[in-house]
Amino acid sequence: MHLDIPRRQYPQIKLLLQYVKWSLLGVFGPELVVYVAWRQLNSARTLRGIVRTALAELEPDEEEGEKSVADTRLEREGEWSDVHGFYAGMGGFVFDFEKGRPLELASCLPDLERLTLTARGVALLAKCGHLPEITRRQIEDKSKSDHLAKTLIILQATWFLIQIVGRLAQHLPVTLLEVNTIAHIFCLFLVYLLWWNKPALIAEPTHLVGDWVPPIAAYMYMSSQISIWERDRPGTARREWLDSELAALAFVKTVPEENNAADGDTTSSEVDPEQAGPLDHGEFRPRQQITSLAGSGPVNDSPLAKSFLKVVNPSHTDYQRWTLAAQAVRQYPAIAARFKRTTSANIGRITLEPETEELVMENSSTWPAEHLLRGTGGKIMGMILWSASIAFGGIQLTAWKIDFPTIAEAWLWRASALWIATSGFIWFTINGLGHYFTWVENLWTDVVKMKANKLMMAFLVTLASICGGAYVFSRGFLVVEAFISIRALPKGAYDTPDWSQLIPHL
């Protein structure tokens, strides 16, 4: 298992339990591990493309010659690889405050010892010109796994498959345990292929330091859900129905009186550079204050944003954090581009609504969520996951005519394998419809955000509970039955293909 980098001073017993948990997931739900590996590879390659594009657009610094900057850019473009992308997505880059945080951050951020950048956060750093400098060799030196170890495991699994082919060729019986193992090997090959370049067992990330850290760290913190988690219950994955602190704010820029718009209609569009100008001044304000001043303002219907709007008098600490984040908005065009104009300037100001994104976390999460980049639509990724489920169930169905200890076990096995393949096909179809038909996508979004009507929610929750329970039972039964069926194996199961003894193997 290639788990993400654990949090600082993570107890070894808890780390061991993490590996046990993921190993059990690999036994009972191997296609889920395939999905995790695919999501992470997809994010790593998307980040690689973003970084190379950002480096290609790098402008020479006044103090450096154009040739030296161009040479450095080309060198780093070629250096940034899938290994870097995986490393960034697994929590490889952090703002570490263990040895004392910068003075600007000391008074405006909670008592956090570390902020872990997500793949989205590293992508933003690249656009801001602060891409972390680390070579592929340095990352691989941190890793405790190499291609040789992975190759040996794949060779052992391949030898097992060759033996199964030999048994079938000599008309020897194949046991349920062997069929179950074949299905797991299929998933193993996919996982190893997808995780081939992902580092493993890295204990310590790369610390990012510099004068540029405080404003960017403050902005990233406010943009992420960590800004609203209770400190004793830190979150590790973004939830669709929750927003960040930044979602309750707007960036307000004062404009000269002669540039004020004549009309007072509320608009919603991307920032027009000719009208809004560079964001070289401006500040964050709670949206409620803006609404009370202008009579209208940007609207956010999420429950969390509404709860923030109730804070009429933010604390001094809040204002310090907002001021520091506003500095990042004014200083970096890549951050300023993440705002859109939402109101006209009829009262001498332009109000810009921020785009929120999961840029930092307290610690990285191996399970894929919104902290990873998406190079492929979410529904396409769902179709990939359920394709693996269909294949897994299909392999189990090949044991339809195998001799079972009892008739009941035979039909339970067949029903379980059939349900896994069928449910995979159903969800594959739903994801496909959601990808091609907007109304299906909108319906699914309403369900996820719990905005669908109560009758539909009750029906879907009941249906999902029944089908999900049957799916979990089916997965568990296939694994358990594969082992307990050993009690009544046919005599031929103990025979070995003659030719396999002539081939050297481990």
C-alpha positions, 0 to 999 in steps of 0.5 A: 500500500502506498499511503500518504505521508502521515501527520507529524509525530504520528504514533507507530501503532496508529500508522500500523492500524492505517496499513491494516485498515487499507489492507483489509480494504484491499481484501474486501474491496480491491476495486476501491483501491484501484479507484484510489490509485487512478484518482491519484495518478490522474491528479499527478499528471494533471498537476504535471501539466499545470506546472509545465504550463506555468513554467513555460509562461515564466517571465525573466526577472530583472536581476537575471538574464533572459538566457539563464531564466530560460535555461532554468525553466526548460530544465525544471519543465523536464524535471517535474514528473509524475513522481513530483505530482504524486509527492505533491498529492500525498502531502509532500510539501508543508508550511511547518510552524513547529520551530516558530511561525512567522510573526505575521502568522502568529497572531492570525492563525490557530495554533497549528503546527503544520499546514499541508499543501494539497495538489491544488495548493501546489498548482497555485504555488506554481502559478505564483512563481513559488514552485518548490525545488526538489529533484526526482532523485531526492524524492525517490531517496525518501521512498522506501520502495523501488521498482525492483520490489514491485517487479518481484511481486508482479512476477510472483502473481504472474506465476500463480496465473500461469499455474492456474492456466496449467491446471485448466489445461490438464482439466484439474479443478480450480478452487474458490480460493484460487478464483478469488485470488485471480480477481484480486491479482487483476486488481493488483496489476492495475494498482501497481501499474497506476502507482508505479511512480508513487513514492512509498513510506515517506515519513517527512515532507519538504518544508517550504520557507520564505518571506512569501509564505505568510500572505499565501499561507493565510489565503490558502488557509481561508480558502480551505475547509480547515478554516472552519473545522473545530480544532479537536476534530480536524477534517481530512477531506472536503465535503460538498455541503460545507464552505470555507471561511473565504466563502463568507467574504468578498474582496472590495476594491474602491474605484475612482468616482468617475469610473462608477457605474451608472446603473445599480443592477447586480451582475455576475461575470468574470473580472474585466481588467479594463473596468476593475483594473489591477487588484493593487488595493482592496480588502476582505469584508464580510458579505453582510456588511457589504449587503447592508451598505449597498442594499444588495450583494453577492448571495451564498445559499450554503448553510455555513456561509449564512452562519458566517454572515451572522458574525457582524463584528469580526475579531481583531484576529480575523481582520489580521488574517484577512489583511494578510490574505488580501496582501496575497490577492494584491501581490499575485495575479494568479490569486487575483484571477480567482475572483469574479465581479458580482456587483456594480460600482454604483457606490464607489466600490467593486465587489469581487466574489472569491473562488474557494478551493481545498488548498491546504489541509492539516494532514493529507488523506489517502482517500481521494477527495477535493484536495486532488486535481481532476483531469477527468470528469468526476462521472468518468472516474466513477465509471472507471471505478464501477468498471473494476467492480463489474470485472471483479464480479465477472471473474467470480462468476466463472466459478458458477459450476465449481463444486461447492460444499453445500447447495446453499453456499453455491447459490449464495456465491452465485448471487453475491458475484452476480449482485456485485457485477450487476450493481457495478453495471447500474452505477456505471450507467448512472454515472454515464447518464450523469456525464451526458445529461445535465438533468441527471447531474443536477439531480445527483448534485441536489442529493449530495448536497441534501437539497432534494425534496424529502420524499426523494431523499427518503426513497434514495436513502432507503434504496442505497441502504438496502443495495449498499448493505447487500453489496457489503454482504456480497463482498464479505461472503465471497472472501469468507467462503473462499476460505471456508470452502477449503474444508471440502475440496475435491481430490484433484485440488491437491494435484499439481500440473506436472510441467510446472515442476520443471520451471525454476520459480520462487 
